């Protein structure tokens, strides 16, 4: 089980990456300060700590020093996020962190660093945010869903429909560039709603996606990545 301690403002940037944060082999703890990160690490012995250079009560320089000088705590990777001013670059040189990310925070760069430091293989296909309506049919029953993101391998969507892991569905939707996609898919993951007012999130995997549709999605994803 990989344990991650992450500052709450940084985790907020990764909320769209629920598949990464909610993996069954990972446990994520959210903290509001570097001091709290240190206290939690003493208890949990995290594999990765992701914090800000500046924090109430404790700067990252002090946090890193206390961790690296402790035989009990030093076996952890640390990522520090900071502004990109000349003064902050000098301060970073005194931090014994594994990686530094200069603001404004780029989610793609942060995920790449986290993957590398946790020895977790990155996903084979890139995903980009996408908020569109999806028409789905499951067991002959039509319903409406809304997407969170998309890749050439699948989508994350949410719906009032009650679906089960392994269910086969047919999904139909238009990409923002007006390309119409119709594909068979399977429910591969369910993120259950936390309250009765929420909806379930479903991870779907495209099945036997045609070359034409795959190319259209890949082109769309690439354009979004470059935007």
Backbone as a ProteinNet text record, in pm:
[ID]
protein_1_A
[PRIMARY]
XXXXXXXXXXXXXXXXXXXXXXXXXXXXXXXXXXXXXXXXXXXXXXXXXXXXXXXXXXXXXXXXXXXXXXXXXXXXXXXXXXXXXXXXXXXXXXXXXXXXXXXXXXXXXXXXXXXXXXXXXXXXXXXXXXXXXXXXXXXXXXXXXXXXXXXXXXXXXXXXXXXXXXXXXXXXXXXXXXXXXXXXXXXXXXXXXXXXXXXXXXXXXXXXXXXXXXXXXXXXXXXXXXX
[TERTIARY]
83.8	0	87.7	75.4	149	74.1	147.9	86.5	137.2	42	75	18.9	103.8	60.2	67.8	-43.1	-48.2	-122.4	-68.9	-132.9	-269.2	-368	-504.7	-522	-448.1	-462.6	-404.6	-305.2	-247	-339.7	-396.9	-489.6	-609.3	-651.4	-766.2	-740.7	-616.1	-580.8	-595.5	-583.9	-587.9	-724	-826.4	-957.5	-1010.6	-974.3	-1018.4	-949.5	-839.6	-762	-803.7	-932.6	-983.8	-929.1	-906	-852.9	-713.5	-638.2	-503.7	-509.6	-586.5	-592.5	-666.5	-759.1	-842.5	-802.6	-680.1	-635	-641.7	-671.7	-684.4	-551.2	-440.1	-308.7	-247	-330.1	-281.4	-375.3	-317	-396	-346.7	-438.1	-402.1	-448.2	-358.3	-389.2	-374.5	-470.5	-466.9	-431.5	-340.1	-297.4	-308.7	-316.7	-332	-202.4	-97.1	30	144.9	265.5	384.2	405.3	370.7	381.9	290.9	171.7	79.5	130.1	192.9	250.2	357.3	441.3	546.7	487.4	388.4	326.7	261.7	195.9	129.9	231.3	340.4	445	508.1	520.4	574.9	489	360.5	267.4	255.2	238.4	205.6	326.2	442	561.1	525.6	494.6	447.9	555.8	512.7	603.1	630.3	535.8	550.3	481.4	550.2	492.9	495.9	382.7	372.1	324.5	411.8	380.3	422.5	386.2	423.4	553.3	624.4	746.8	716.1	607.8	566.1	440	436	323	319.9	202.2	196.1	280.4	355.8	437.5	566.8	570.4	690.7	715.4	833.4	871.7	918.3	921.1	962.1	1108.1	1192	1332.8	1344.5	1268.6	1270.7	1211.6	1101.9	1039	1135.3	1198.1	1292	1410	1459.8	1573.6	1540.1	1425.8	1385	1365.5	1312.9	1289.3	1419.7	1502.8	1625.8	1727.2	1721.8	1815.9	1768.2	1653.6	1598.5	1606.9	1675.3	1683.4	1546.8	1455.6	1322.5	1232.1	1256.8	1165.3	1219.1	1347.8	1412.6	1375.1	1321.5	1291.3	1156.8	1151.5	1030.2	1070.2	991.6	1013.3	934.3	989.9	926.3	921.1	803.8	786.3	746.6	815.1	786.8	739.4	626.1	573.7	605	645.6	683.6	664.9	662.6	667	801.2	813.9	935.2	1018.9	1017.6	1097.6	1242.6	1331.2	1473.5	1498.3	1429.5	1446.6	1401.7	1292.4	1241.6	1330.6	1392.4	1487.1	1604.7	1651.6	1761.2	1716.4	1594.5	1542.9	1531.3	1488	1473.3	1606.2	1713.8	1845.4	1883.3	1816.4	1843.9	1747.9	1654	1560	1612.6	1612.8	1656.6	1535.1	1464.2	1347.9	1389.6	1305	1334.6	1300.3	1201	1157.7	1095.6	1108.1	1048.1	962.9	847.2	759.8	728.9	762.8	740.5	599.6	537.1	401.9	398.5	280	153.5	156.8	92.6	102.8	45.9	125.7	83.5	49.7	-77.9	-123.6	-50.4	-22.5	44.3	185.1	257.5	393.3	389.2	296	285	256.3	162.4	129.6	248.7	323.2	440.5	543.4	567.9	663.5	614.4	485.3	429.7	439.1	408.6	420.7	563.9	660	799.5	847.8	813.5	862.1	792.6	673.1	600.6	620.1	694.2	716	583.5	489.7	362.1	365.3	333.9	337.5	230.2	269	168.4	66.9	-50.2	-151.3	-102.2	-141.9	-95.1	-151.5	-268.4	-329.2	-355.8	-325.5	-344.3	-492.3	-533.4	-671.3	-676.3	-783.4	-803.9	-945.7	-967.3	-1102.5	-1199.4	-1322.5	-1425.7	-1562.1	-1639	-1772.2	-1877.4	-1930.8	-2034.4	-2139.1	-2254.1	-2358.7	-2330.9	-2353.3	-2333.8	-2466.4	-2509.2	-2625.9	-2576.6	-2627.1	-2583.3	-2703.6	-2677.3	-2778.6	-2717.5	-2783.6	-2737.2	-2853.4	-2835.8	-2940.7	-3070	-3053	-3168	-3233.3	-3183.6	-3244	-3158.7	-3215.9	-3139.4	-3134.5	-3025.1	-3012	-2909.6	-2897	-2806.8	-2692.3	-2572.2	-2455.6	-2380.4	-2286	-2204.2	-2057.7	-1972.6	-1832	-1750.1	-1645.4	-1544.5	-1416.5	-1378.6	-1257.7	-1266.6	-1170.7	-1171	-1028.5	-1007.7	-883.8	-922.8	-825.8	-857.9	-898.6	-874	-909.2	-1041.8	-1091.2	-1216.5	-1250.5	-1346	-1394.2	-1426.9	-1431.4	-1489.7	-1616.7	-1728.9	-1855.4	-1938	-2039.3	-2130.5	-2273.4	-2358.8	-2494.7	-2585.4	-2713.3	-2813.2	-2843	-2803	-2828.9	-2754.5	-2815.4	-2751.9	-2683.3	-2552.6	-2474	-2383.1	-2346.1	-2260.2	-2127.3	-2024.8	-1894.9	-1908.2	-1858	-1867.7	-1982.4	-2075.9	-2188.2	-2138.7	-2200	-2172.2	-2268.1	-2217.2	-2301.7	-2268	-2360.9	-2336.4	-2341	-2239.3	-2237.2	-2227.1	-2299.2	-2303	-2286.7	-2195.6	-2170.8	-2101.3	-2105.1	-2037	-1917.6	-1800.3	-1685.9	-1709.5	-1641.9	-1660.5	-1632.1	-1554.6	-1528.2	-1633	-1745.1	-1862.5	-1849.7	-1741.9	-1729.5	-1821.4	-1905.2	-1997.5	-1930.9	-1929.5	-1869.4	-1979	-1978.7	-2067.8	-1984	-1981.7	-1888.7	-1947.2	-1904.3	-1933.3	-1832.1	-1876	-1785.8	-1825.8	-1741.6	-1767.2	-1736.7	-1817.5	-1791.9	-1677.4	-1567.1	-1450.4	-1423.8	-1490.5	-1470.8	-1589.6	-1623	-1733	-1683.6	-1704	-1677.1	-1812	-1851.5	-1986.8	-2009.3	-2133.9	-2169.7	-2154	-2112.7	-2088.9	-2215.9	-2308.3	-2435.6	-2547.3	-2670.2	-2783.6	-2807.7	-2750.2	-2768	-2662.3	-2560.5	-2455.7	-2495	-2414.3	-2432.1	-2307.1	-2324.8	-2210.6	-2122.5	-1993.6	-1899.4	-1861.1	-1853.2	-1821.7	-1701.4	-1607.4	-1497.5	-1534	-1532.8	-1569	-1449.6	-1443.3	-1337.6	-1401.9	-1351.3	-1403	-1366	-1458.3	-1436.7	-1437	-1329.8	-1319.1	-1352.1	-1291.1	-1313.5	-1257.9	-1335.9	-1292.2	-1172.6	-1096.8	-979.6	-1020.2	-1134	-1181.5	-1212.1	-1286.1	-1321.2	-1198.5	-1111.9	-990	-904.1	-892.5	-814.5	-877.5	-1011.2	-1080.7	-1058.7	-1066.8	-1045.9	-900.5	-807.5	-665	-631.7	-689.6	-665.9	-721.5	-841.4	-902.2	-817.5	-772.6	-690.8	-561	-497.8	-371.3	-390	-498.9	-525.8	-547.8	-620.4	-645.4	-516.4	-429	-302.3	-214.9	-227.6	-143.8	-205.2	-332.1	-401.5	-348
-119.2	0	124.8	205.9	331.7	438.9	515	621.4	756.9	845.7	978.9	1083.2	1178.1	1294.5	1412.8	1486.1	1593.6	1714.8	1832.5	1956.3	1969.3	2018.1	2020.1	2104.9	2216.2	2299.5	2230.7	2143.7	2069.2	1954.8	1887.5	1778.8	1830.1	1953.2	2010.1	2017	2038.4	2043.5	1906.1	1800.7	1664.5	1598.6	1674.4	1614.3	1545.7	1593.5	1529.1	1394.9	1372.6	1249.1	1147.2	1123.4	1034.9	892.7	847.5	713.3	698.4	807.2	801.3	806.3	900.1	918.9	806.5	739.4	639	496.3	476.5	340.2	255.4	126.7	37.1	13.2	39.6	16.5	146.3	251.6	378.6	434.4	505.3	573.3	717.1	811.6	952.5	1025.5	1103.5	1185.1	1332.7	1413.4	1555.6	1637.5	1733.1	1816.6	1963.3	2048	2191.6	2268.8	2202.1	2270.5	2171.3	2223.4	2137.7	2077.1	2150.7	2098.2	1977.1	1984.8	1871.8	1754.4	1784.3	1678.8	1602.3	1674	1609.6	1521.8	1574.9	1498.7	1371.2	1381.9	1264.9	1163.9	1214	1123.5	1044.2	1103.7	1031.3	909.4	920.5	811.4	712.3	764	680.4	630.2	696.5	661.3	658.6	775.3	788.9	750.5	718.3	691.6	818.7	913.9	1038.3	1151.3	1265.3	1385.6	1495.7	1561.4	1669.5	1794.2	1895.1	2012.5	2141	2253.1	2384.9	2432.9	2519.1	2576.5	2657.7	2735.5	2814.9	2756.6	2757.8	2701.8	2762.7	2778.3	2829.5	2744.8	2808.8	2747.4	2680.9	2630.1	2557.4	2569	2617.8	2621.3	2482.8	2464.3	2335.1	2303.9	2407.7	2383.8	2312.4	2359.3	2300.5	2159.9	2143.1	2011.4	1909	1943.3	1850.8	1818.7	1919.6	1899.2	1800.8	1818.3	1728.8	1585.6	1571.5	1437.2	1371	1443.1	1383.4	1352	1425.3	1402.5	1295.4	1234.9	1132.2	995.3	902	766.5	700.9	742.5	683.6	739.4	864	931.9	952.7	933.4	978.6	898.7	779.4	696.2	736.1	854.3	906.5	1001.5	1003.9	1099.9	1226.5	1340.9	1469.4	1552.8	1607.4	1703.3	1836.3	1942.9	2076.3	2166.3	2231.4	2327.7	2468.5	2554.5	2689.4	2787.7	2917	3018.5	3008.9	3079.9	3068.2	3195.7	3262.8	3384	3347.1	3442.1	3417.3	3379.8	3449.2	3420	3278.8	3234.6	3100.3	2992.2	3022.4	2927.8	2906.1	3011.7	3000.4	2919.4	2945.4	2869.7	2720.9	2689.4	2549.3	2476.1	2549	2485.1	2434.3	2485.8	2441.1	2331.3	2294.3	2186.3	2054.6	1955	1823.6	1741.3	1797.2	1729.4	1652.8	1561.1	1483.8	1559.1	1647.1	1721.1	1853.5	1950.7	2082.1	2113.7	2172	2214.1	2361	2442.1	2585.7	2619.8	2716.5	2757.2	2844.8	2862.4	2798.7	2647.6	2575.3	2429.6	2368.9	2282.3	2207	2065.6	2029.3	1898.9	1782.9	1797.2	1689.9	1665.7	1772.9	1760.4	1699	1744.6	1690.8	1541.1	1498	1355.3	1273.4	1327.4	1256.1	1235.4	1339.7	1327.6	1229	1234.9	1142.6	998.3	975	840.6	788.6	871.7	828.8	798.6	883.8	866	752.5	717.6	606.6	475.9	480.1	362.6	304.8	392.9	350.8	378.7	278.3	297.2	396.3	497	591.7	520.8	579.4	521.7	522.4	418.1	403.4	511	565.1	665.5	792.6	905.7	1034.7	1069.4	1129.4	1171.9	1323.1	1379.8	1524	1548.4	1660.3	1692.6	1708.2	1664.2	1677.2	1675	1780.7	1789.5	1794	1678.2	1668.6	1566.6	1569	1470.8	1342.6	1230.5	1099.2	1024	971.8	883.5	740.3	671.2	533.4	439.4	315	210.1	90.7	47	-68.4	-165.6	-288.2	-390.7	-343.3	-269.6	-223	-98.3	-45.1	71.6	195.3	297.3	419.2	512.2	587.1	685.9	789.9	892.4	1002.8	1003.3	1032.9	1048.3	1173.8	1214.3	1332.2	1297.4	1337.6	1296.6	1391.4	1336.2	1413.1	1423.1	1313	1312.9	1202.4	1202.2	1102.8	1069.8	949.3	905.8	808.6	761	665.6	530.5	510.3	381.8	385.2	504	507.1	645.2	648.4	774.2	758	871.6	877.8	959.7	903.2	974.5	955.7	1038.5	1024.6	1023.3	949.4	929.3	887.6	917.1	869.8	721.7	670.3	529.4	438.6	325.2	228.1	122.7	125.8	32.8	-49.1	-166.1	-255.8	-276.3	-303.6	-333.7	-454.7	-442.5	-550.3	-534.6	-441.4	-419.4	-371	-423.2	-376.6	-263.4	-159.1	-46.5	-3.9	67.2	135.2	284	356.8	500.7	577.7	688.7	772.5	918.1	989.1	1128	1201.8	1334.3	1419.4	1486.1	1473.6	1549.2	1697.7	1787.1	1930.6	1973.4	1893.5	1928.7	1868.2	1821.9	1773	1630.1	1560.6	1421.6	1335.8	1254.8	1168.4	1034.1	995.9	869.2	777.2	654.1	550.9	427.5	382.5	275.6	181.6	57.3	-38.6	-17.5	-36.5	-15.7	-106.5	-107.8	-188.7	-106.8	-122.8	-56.3	-129.3	-59	-122	-72	39.1	89.3	175	168.3	248	326.5	457.2	541.9	579.9	513.5	529	666.8	714.6	845.6	850	965.9	982.3	1019.9	1088.4	1124	1090.6	1091.3	1056.3	1158.1	1275.9	1379.8	1372.4	1290.3	1275.6	1170	1158.6	1052.6	965.5	842.9	753.7	794.9	777.2	796.2	658.5	647.2	519.3	534.6	446.3	439.1	337.3	378.5	286.8	264.2	145.1	107.7	78	145.2	119.3	-21.8	-87.8	-223.2	-221.6	-272.3	-282.3	-149.9	-43	89.3	91.7	139.2	140.2	233.5	207.8	290.7	436.5	456.9	592.2	666.2	602.3	666.7	687	587.2	598	715.8	730.5	840.2	974.5	981.7	1107.2	1147.1	1050.7	1079.7	1117.6	1044	1073.7	1214.5	1255.1	1389.9	1495.5	1469.2	1562.3	1575.1	1461.4	1462.6	1539	1514.1	1581.7	1732.8	1776.6	1920.8	1981.4	1910.5	1961.4	1969	1870.7	1870.8	1988.3	2030.8	2138.9	2276.5	2279.4	2406.7	2481
0	0	0	-104.3	-112.9	-34.2	46.1	125.8	77.2	50.2	0.2	95	132.3	209	115.1	100.7	2.1	57.3	30.4	74.6	8.2	83.8	34.1	-90.6	-102	-222.3	-345	-324.4	-435.9	-476.3	-377.4	-408.9	-487.6	-458.1	-528.5	-679.1	-716.6	-858.5	-922.9	-841.7	-893.5	-879.4	-842.5	-820.3	-945.5	-1062.3	-1185.4	-1206.1	-1133.4	-1149.1	-1043.7	-1034.3	-929.2	-944.5	-1069.3	-1089.1	-1030.9	-1029.5	-972.4	-820.8	-766.7	-622.5	-551	-619.6	-554.8	-587.5	-629.9	-659	-534.1	-551.7	-436.7	-367	-437	-376.9	-324.4	-308.2	-258.4	-152.2	-56.3	46.3	53.5	40.3	35.4	160.3	218.7	335.7	296.4	332.7	300.2	423.8	406.2	518.8	480.5	581.2	557	577.1	625.4	648.7	644.7	629.3	631.8	770	872.8	1009.2	1026.9	972.9	981	897.7	784.8	700.7	777.2	849.8	927.9	1037.6	1108.8	1217.2	1164.3	1050.3	992	940.7	884.5	835.1	949.6	1064.3	1180.6	1213.7	1188.3	1219.6	1103.9	982.3	867.7	789.5	804.2	725.9	576.5	523.8	385.5	285	164.1	52.2	-27.6	-21.3	-96.3	-20.4	-14	46	-59.5	-80.4	-178.4	-104.6	-94.2	-13.1	-83.2	-22.2	-73	-8.6	-79.8	-24.9	99.9	93.6	209	269.7	401.5	474.1	613.4	673.5	811	904.9	988.9	1094.9	1047.7	923.3	882.6	732.8	695.6	555.4	509.8	378.3	324.5	355.7	364.2	398.2	532.6	629.3	763.5	761.9	689.4	679.3	621.4	510.9	446	537	606.6	695.3	806.6	868.6	977.3	928.3	808.4	754.4	712.3	639.2	587.3	697.9	808.4	918.7	1015.4	987.4	1075.6	1008.8	1073.1	1018.5	1008	1093.2	1097	986.5	946	854.1	713.2	691.8	568.3	443.1	458.8	342.5	281	227	165	52.5	-53.2	-160.8	-130.7	-170.1	-141.8	-268.9	-296.5	-405.9	-343.2	-383.2	-330.4	-444.2	-423.1	-519	-471.8	-565.6	-525	-639.6	-608.1	-713.6	-786.6	-897.3	-977.9	-973	-859.2	-845	-816	-836.5	-811.6	-666.4	-574.9	-431.7	-398.4	-460.5	-432.6	-493.3	-606.9	-666.5	-571.4	-508.6	-411.4	-291.4	-243.5	-129.2	-162.2	-283.8	-322	-317.8	-343.2	-342.9	-203.9	-101.6	35.5	80.9	-5.2	27.2	-27.1	53.1	6.6	-37.8	-135.6	-191.5	-317	-360.9	-481.6	-608.1	-599.8	-718.7	-677.6	-766.3	-746.1	-868.4	-844.2	-953.3	-933.1	-1032.2	-1023.2	-1069.1	-998.5	-1032.2	-1156	-1218.8	-1179.6	-1202.5	-1114.1	-1114.4	-1242	-1304.4	-1421.4	-1374.8	-1386	-1336.8	-1405	-1534.4	-1607.9	-1553.8	-1527.2	-1473.1	-1332.9	-1250.6	-1115.2	-1118.2	-1200.5	-1208.5	-1256.2	-1351.5	-1402.2	-1291.4	-1213	-1102.6	-997	-967	-868.1	-915.8	-1043.5	-1101.3	-1085.8	-1123.4	-1122.6	-981.1	-886.2	-750.1	-676.3	-719.4	-656.4	-732.2	-842.1	-926.1	-974.9	-1009	-1064.2	-1213.2	-1292.2	-1437.5	-1480.3	-1557.3	-1608.2	-1697.2	-1710.2	-1797	-1941.3	-2013.3	-2150.4	-2242.3	-2207.5	-2293.9	-2216	-2276.5	-2212.4	-2205.4	-2093.9	-2077.6	-2066.8	-2117.1	-2105.9	-2055.3	-1985.9	-1938.4	-2055.9	-2034.2	-2136.7	-2069.5	-2086.7	-2026.2	-2135.8	-2168.9	-2271.2	-2227.2	-2294	-2266.9	-2343.7	-2276.8	-2337.8	-2334.2	-2447.6	-2451.2	-2435.2	-2334.7	-2312.2	-2311.6	-2350.2	-2346.2	-2274.3	-2167.1	-2091	-2072.7	-2120.3	-2111	-2175.5	-2286.5	-2361.4	-2307.8	-2195.3	-2131.7	-2160.6	-2225.8	-2254	-2133.4	-2122	-2015	-2057.2	-1974.4	-2003.4	-1902.5	-1950.8	-1864	-1907.5	-1824	-1853.9	-1826.8	-1918.8	-1909.7	-1824.1	-1764	-1690.7	-1771.5	-1836	-1918.2	-2021.6	-2113.1	-2220.1	-2262.7	-2308.3	-2372.7	-2482.4	-2558.9	-2664.6	-2607.1	-2478.6	-2417.9	-2343.1	-2305.8	-2232	-2179.6	-2086.7	-2031.6	-1884.2	-1815	-1681.8	-1696.3	-1651.7	-1663.7	-1537.3	-1522.9	-1410.2	-1460.6	-1388.2	-1435.7	-1320.3	-1334.8	-1239.7	-1261.1	-1375	-1405.6	-1308	-1275.5	-1186.3	-1271.3	-1271.3	-1351	-1260.6	-1307.9	-1231	-1302.5	-1225.2	-1283.8	-1375.4	-1497	-1594.2	-1692	-1662.6	-1753.3	-1889.2	-1994.1	-2129.2	-2162.9	-2225.6	-2265	-2407.2	-2466.4	-2592.9	-2563.3	-2602.1	-2575.8	-2706.6	-2709.9	-2828.9	-2787.2	-2854.8	-2817.4	-2931.7	-2922.8	-3019.2	-2952.1	-3010.4	-2964.3	-2996	-2923	-2949	-3092.2	-3166.4	-3307	-3400.4	-3340.4	-3413.3	-3466.2	-3432.8	-3474.5	-3387.6	-3451.3	-3377.9	-3350.3	-3223	-3181.5	-3129.7	-3175	-3121.5	-3095.4	-2970.1	-2935	-2830.6	-2838.4	-2731.9	-2620.7	-2498	-2384.7	-2269.5	-2168	-2048.6	-1924.8	-1821.3	-1694.2	-1624.2	-1601.2	-1539.9	-1398.6	-1360.9	-1225.6	-1185.1	-1056.7	-1003.9	-883.1	-886.6	-771.3	-714	-606.3	-554.9	-494.8	-505.5	-453.5	-302.3	-252.3	-109.5	-34.1	-98.7	-36.4	-133.5	-83.9	-167.8	-279	-264.6	-364.8	-475.3	-456.9	-556.9	-659.7	-763.9	-862.6	-863.7	-910.5	-922.2	-1040.7	-1024.2	-1134.1	-1187.3	-1318.4	-1381.3	-1474.1	-1458.6	-1553.5	-1659.7	-1785.9	-1893.7	-1985.6	-2038.3	-2131.9	-2267.2	-2371	-2504.6	-2548.9	-2616.4	-2665.6	-2818	-2878.2	-3024.7	-3092.9	-3044.1	-3102.2	-3245.1	-3337.3	-3477.8	-3496.5	-3600.1	-3629.8	-3652	-3716.7	-3744.2	-3614.6	-3523.3	-3397.7	-3309.5	-3309	-3228.2	-3274.8	-3405.8	-3461.8	-3427.7	-3433.1	-3401.9	-3256.8	-3166.1	-3023.5	-2997.9	-3059.3	-3041.1	-3088.7	-3201.4	-3254	-3158.6	-3106.7	-3011.5	-2885.3	-2830.3	-2709.1	-2732	-2846	-2876.2	-2884.7	-2947.1	-2958	-2819.8	-2734.9	-2599.8	-2517.7	-2537	-2464.1	-2505.5	-2630.8	-2682.4	-2656.7	-2617.5	-2597	-2477
[MASK]
+++++++++++++++++++++++++++++++++++++++++++++++++++++++++++++++++++++++++++++++++++++++++++++++++++++++++++++++++++++++++++++++++++++++++++++++++++++++++++++++++++++++++++++++++++++++++++++++++++++++++++++++++++++++++++++++++++

